[in-house]
Amino acid sequence: MLSFHRSIDATTALCFIGLAVDAISATVLGPALPFIGREFQLTLSMMGALAGAWNLGYLFTVLGGSLSDRYGEIAVLTVSFVLLSLSIGLVTVANTYLICYALLIVAGVGGAFIEASVNPLVSKMYPEKRGMALNMLHVFWGVGAFVGPALAGLTISSLQNWRIVYSIAAALYIPLILVSIRLLKRKNVEPTPHRGETNSTSIGFRVLKSRVLALLTFAGFFYLGSELGVSAWLPSFLMVSRNFPLTLASFSTSLFWASIGFGRLILAGAVDRVGYRKTMLTCSLLGALSMSLGTILEDSTTIIVFWFIAGFSLAPILPTVLAWASSMFPESSGVASGAIFSIGITGAVLSPLIVGVASERASFQSGMVYLAFSTLMIAFCCIAIKGRSIRSVQA
């Protein structure tokens, strides 16, 4: 029994740290994007497409969820670490836009497999406190996302080389690979050994037919489009439209992510008490307002403050969406969370491109307004869910 609990503790730590390193890898692109664009002579639209390349890999999240349900979350997590380390490492030697684009897609597949494995695994380990556990898990995404832009900004400012940032990120996965392989050999790290007792095909159809899950997927679409759109474009927007230096623009983006981590830490315990629907509705409305003000105002201090508030407001939304879905389909939580990411991530693919095209044809400010609109649409998804009476939904 003691060794079992030690395995649970080690697995929890691997999930939390693994998600943090994934966040570092994903968010270094924001400060690096203007320099990549300059090296490869890219238009704003092409830069927007490149910013969405990582997110294209998340279209494979359902596959990762299915593999997790069949072979175990730790096995899929190990594969994801290997994919990320190799693809990110190769980005450092990419000599064309298309090669860089392709490698970021592969890295996104690795990130998708991480999400498809850690979310259901943590949900299973802490079934009585899914909302709190998943919010705490995603605190570490916020920690990693704070480190990523700051690391990229400082490194590029000092060394004038964006590729070194990806070398550092690739190296961070090596100890995670070693730990996950060791845990994989123990065979007793998962607390719910009922993987094969249910017909996975019939469960999959039931998951896909759920009206509430469809609305949660739309909420995920708009949330991921907003969050990852900010990650991709906020540094460039602040440098180009508000004349922020690189270090301040990177630091502002890091603060946005830090506020997400801080918000998840503070609000984690409240989600299960307040209810999933009320949490998402309130936070999305406040987030949309803060993003709008952070985009249209011009004072640098005020801009930083409102983007910080926006991050805090967004904080509990994604973990709450995942907790909601896991509570509805506990026997197939990997497929449920995978469906949300695979379909919802198209928002993150399209969002940077939409911002880039709008910025190119109108103004950078016009492009950034889309992110506030995307956040507002989460509230409409919550309104559409009104009236559902499932106890675990906690509407």
Secondary structure, DSSP 8 states (H G I E B T S, - for coil): -HHHHHHHHHHHHHHHHHHHHHHHHHHTHHHHHHHHHHHHT--HHHHHHHHHHHHHGGGGHHHHHHHHHHH-HHHHHHHHHHHHHHHHHHHTT--SHHHHHHHHHHHHHHHHHHHHHHHHHHHHHSGGGHHHHHHHHHHHHHHHHHHHHHHHHHHHHHHS-SHHHHHHHHHTHHHHHHHHHHHHTTS---S---TTSS-HHHHHHHHHH-HHHHHHHHHHHHHHHHHHHHHHHHHHHHHHHS---HHHHHHHHHHHHHHHHHHHHHHHHHHHHH-HHHHHHHHHHHHHHHHHHHHH---HHHHHHHHHHHHHHHTTHHHHHHHHHHHH-GGGHHHHHHHHHHHHHHHHHHHHHHHHHHHHHT-HHHHHHHHHHHHHHHHHHHHHHTT---GGG--
